[in-house]
Amino acid sequence: MKIGLVGYQGSGKSSVFELLTGTKPDPSKSHSGQVGMAVLPDARFDGLVKHYNPKKISPAKIELFDTPGLSREHGESNNQRISVVREANALVHVIGAYAGGDPVADARSFEDDLMLADLQVLQNRIERLELSVKKNRPDREESAEELLLVKPIEEQLQAGKLLRNVEFNADQEKVTRSFSLLTRKPQLILLNTADATVDESVVKQLTDSGYRVVAAPLGLELEVQALEESERAAFAADFGLKDPSRNRVLRAIFDATEQITFYTSDEKEVRAWLLRRGLSALDAAGTIHSDLARGFIRAEIMAVDDLLRLGSEREVKAANLHQTVGKDHVMRDGDEIVIKFSV
């Protein structure tokens, strides 16, 4: 999953990208966007590493995509920037919560920009479908069916509704998949505060409007990180900074994207894998390797929390907490899995 950092120019988005990924922004990629990887903080993974003492460790990583900042002028220059944003699977909207700013207004204005962009995509498609229906073409009936599916979605946008709050049927999901609709994507608002102080009234207004919100002084923390080690503590104290926010923000991003973590573990390697919530043991097998999914027989599963609490697989089995499951078993966050398969 590619998670896009999005926002208006001047929001501190690229500083957030640098702090979370450890990758310095590349000016040559300011128009196309830049990708970096961030290791997901994970106490379960750390516990497994301590338990198995493996030769190799592979923590889960999330892919962050620093997209071009949008202009507040709403002009033609935004069209190319928004097309880059569509490449992301989920959005983290970075808002600079600085003195004199209005984060709530920024959130609404940015959402309006995304809605207008989605509306344009749908209206362009509807125009083509209507032309196709009027002509005696081989795909006329197919176009008419698609038009019946797409038109109600366009009407929802016209009414000011965000598409992530609109229920799509299976056919609508299928025909709009290639549209990469921006207001359909999962979204988290990241308030990039000037210091450790958070305006809770702003957070409440945003959460009351249905947004997921996390606040942190990430730009300031990046400045602290750039200082000599001997100066960091004093500088952090002056600005009221205590524990770094990086891990908390990464966890909030992960949770907002509806993913889970599962694990494969032994003395050779402990590895964390990411999977969409609600997917099956067969999907997990395919995530590890396509051969495992192709030859899937069954899976043996236990919760990492149970393993770490009880101390061994034998004790987990003795407590009847070890399962043998089929391909349709829905994976849970924190499962350790062993796939049994045929070649």
Solvent accessible surface area in square Angstrom, and as a share of the most:
residue,aa,sasa,rsa
1,M,68,0.30
2,K,49,0.21
3,I,0,0.00
4,G,0,0.00
5,L,0,0.00
6,V,1,0.00
7,G,1,0.01
8,Y,5,0.02
9,Q,94,0.42
10,G,70,0.67
11,S,6,0.04
12,G,23,0.22
13,K,16,0.07
14,S,44,0.28
15,S,38,0.24
16,V,0,0.00
17,F,0,0.00
18,E,29,0.13
19,L,10,0.05
20,L,0,0.00
21,T,20,0.12
22,G,64,0.62
23,T,47,0.27
24,K,149,0.63
25,P,50,0.32
26,D,53,0.27
27,P,116,0.73
28,S,95,0.62
29,K,89,0.38
30,S,60,0.39
31,H,134,0.60
32,S,68,0.44
33,G,10,0.10
34,Q,18,0.08
35,V,64,0.37
36,G,6,0.06
37,M,92,0.41
38,A,1,0.01
39,V,64,0.37
40,L,4,0.02
41,P,32,0.20
42,D,18,0.09
43,A,90,0.70
44,R,62,0.23
45,F,10,0.04
46,D,91,0.47
47,G,18,0.18
48,L,0,0.00
49,V,39,0.22
50,K,179,0.76
51,H,72,0.32
52,Y,34,0.13
53,N,128,0.66
54,P,18,0.11
55,K,188,0.80
56,K,116,0.49
57,I,89,0.45
58,S,19,0.12
59,P,38,0.24
60,A,6,0.05
61,K,100,0.42
62,I,3,0.02
63,E,48,0.22
64,L,0,0.00
65,F,5,0.02
66,D,12,0.06
67,T,2,0.01
68,P,8,0.05
69,G,13,0.12
70,L,1,0.01
71,S,14,0.09
72,R,121,0.44
73,E,144,0.65
74,H,103,0.46
75,G,35,0.33
76,E,142,0.64
77,S,63,0.41
78,N,8,0.04
79,N,81,0.42
80,Q,116,0.51
81,R,43,0.16
82,I,17,0.09
83,S,51,0.33
84,V,6,0.04
85,V,1,0.00
86,R,41,0.15
87,E,96,0.43
88,A,1,0.01
89,N,67,0.34
90,A,1,0.01
91,L,2,0.01
92,V,2,0.01
93,H,2,0.01
94,V,1,0.00
95,I,3,0.01
96,G,15,0.14
97,A,24,0.18
98,Y,88,0.34
99,A,109,0.84
100,G,90,0.87
101,G,45,0.43
102,D,80,0.42
103,P,13,0.08
104,V,10,0.06
105,A,47,0.36
106,D,24,0.12
107,A,3,0.02
108,R,132,0.48
109,S,36,0.23
110,F,1,0.01
111,E,8,0.04
112,D,77,0.40
113,D,12,0.06
114,L,0,0.00
115,M,24,0.11
116,L,116,0.58
117,A,12,0.09
118,D,0,0.00
119,L,25,0.12
120,Q,102,0.45
121,V,40,0.23
122,L,0,0.00
123,Q,62,0.27
124,N,63,0.33
125,R,67,0.24
126,I,8,0.04
127,E,103,0.46
128,R,136,0.50
129,L,5,0.02
130,E,67,0.30
131,L,101,0.50
132,S,6,0.04
133,V,39,0.22
134,K,158,0.67
135,K,112,0.47
136,N,143,0.73
137,R,113,0.41
138,P,144,0.91
139,D,52,0.27
140,R,109,0.40
141,E,130,0.58
142,E,119,0.53
143,S,9,0.06
144,A,36,0.28
145,E,96,0.43
146,E,24,0.11
147,L,34,0.17
148,L,138,0.69
149,L,37,0.18
150,V,0,0.00
151,K,76,0.32
152,P,56,0.35
153,I,3,0.02
154,E,11,0.05
155,E,93,0.42
156,Q,58,0.26
157,L,8,0.04
158,Q,103,0.46
159,A,75,0.58
160,G,48,0.46
161,K,105,0.45
162,L,29,0.14
163,L,0,0.00
164,R,67,0.25
165,N,116,0.59
166,V,19,0.11
167,E,164,0.74
168,F,18,0.08
169,N,80,0.41
170,A,84,0.65
171,D,81,0.42
172,Q,19,0.09
173,E,67,0.30
174,K,141,0.60
175,V,39,0.22
176,T,9,0.05
177,R,173,0.63
178,S,102,0.66
179,F,27,0.11
180,S,33,0.21
181,L,7,0.04
182,L,0,0.00
183,T,0,0.00
184,R,65,0.24
185,K,18,0.08
186,P,45,0.28
187,Q,15,0.07
188,L,7,0.03
189,I,1,0.00
190,L,0,0.00
191,L,3,0.02
192,N,2,0.01
193,T,8,0.05
194,A,56,0.44
195,D,51,0.26
196,A,45,0.35
197,T,104,0.60
198,V,44,0.25
199,D,84,0.43
200,E,117,0.53
201,S,62,0.40
202,V,18,0.11
203,V,28,0.16
204,K,127,0.54
205,Q,86,0.38
206,L,2,0.01
207,T,61,0.35
208,D,100,0.52
209,S,63,0.41
210,G,66,0.63
211,Y,28,0.11
212,R,114,0.41
213,V,31,0.18
214,V,13,0.08
215,A,12,0.10
216,A,1,0.00
217,P,8,0.05
218,L,0,0.00
219,G,18,0.17
220,L,16,0.08
221,E,18,0.08
222,L,27,0.14
223,E,102,0.46
224,V,17,0.10
225,Q,92,0.41
226,A,90,0.70
227,L,55,0.27
228,E,124,0.55
229,E,138,0.62
230,S,105,0.68
231,E,90,0.40
232,R,89,0.33
233,A,78,0.61
234,A,65,0.50
235,F,59,0.24
236,A,18,0.14
237,A,75,0.58
238,D,118,0.61
239,F,88,0.37
240,G,40,0.38
241,L,23,0.11
242,K,186,0.79
243,D,125,0.65
244,P,106,0.67
245,S,7,0.04
246,R,67,0.24
247,N,79,0.40
248,R,122,0.45
249,V,0,0.00
250,L,0,0.00
251,R,76,0.28
252,A,24,0.19
253,I,0,0.00
254,F,3,0.01
255,D,71,0.37
256,A,6,0.05
257,T,4,0.03
258,E,70,0.31
259,Q,11,0.05
260,I,1,0.01
261,T,2,0.01
262,F,0,0.00
263,Y,0,0.00
264,T,34,0.20
265,S,20,0.13
266,D,61,0.32
267,E,112,0.50
268,K,152,0.64
269,E,46,0.21
270,V,0,0.00
271,R,89,0.33
272,A,7,0.05
273,W,32,0.11
274,L,40,0.20
275,L,10,0.05
276,R,119,0.44
277,R,134,0.49
278,G,48,0.46
279,L,67,0.34
280,S,20,0.13
281,A,0,0.00
282,L,59,0.29
283,D,56,0.29
284,A,0,0.00
285,A,0,0.00
286,G,34,0.33
287,T,56,0.32
288,I,38,0.19
289,H,98,0.44
290,S,62,0.40
291,D,65,0.33
292,L,25,0.13
293,A,29,0.22
294,R,177,0.65
295,G,12,0.12
296,F,31,0.13
297,I,96,0.49
298,R,98,0.36
299,A,0,0.00
300,E,40,0.18
301,I,1,0.00
302,M,7,0.03
303,A,29,0.23
304,V,0,0.00
305,D,75,0.39
306,D,25,0.13
307,L,1,0.00
308,L,65,0.32
309,R,157,0.57
310,L,57,0.28
311,G,41,0.40
312,S,38,0.24
313,E,72,0.32
314,R,194,0.71
315,E,83,0.37
316,V,0,0.00
317,K,101,0.43
318,A,78,0.60
319,A,49,0.38
320,N,137,0.70
321,L,70,0.35
322,H,42,0.19
323,Q,71,0.31
324,T,87,0.51
325,V,19,0.11
326,G,40,0.39
327,K,108,0.46
328,D,114,0.59
329,H,37,0.16
330,V,85,0.49
331,M,6,0.03
332,R,111,0.40
333,D,54,0.28
334,G,3,0.03
335,D,1,0.01
336,E,8,0.03
337,I,2,0.01
338,V,74,0.42
339,I,20,0.10
340,K,71,0.30
341,F,84,0.35
342,S,62,0.40
343,V,187,1.07
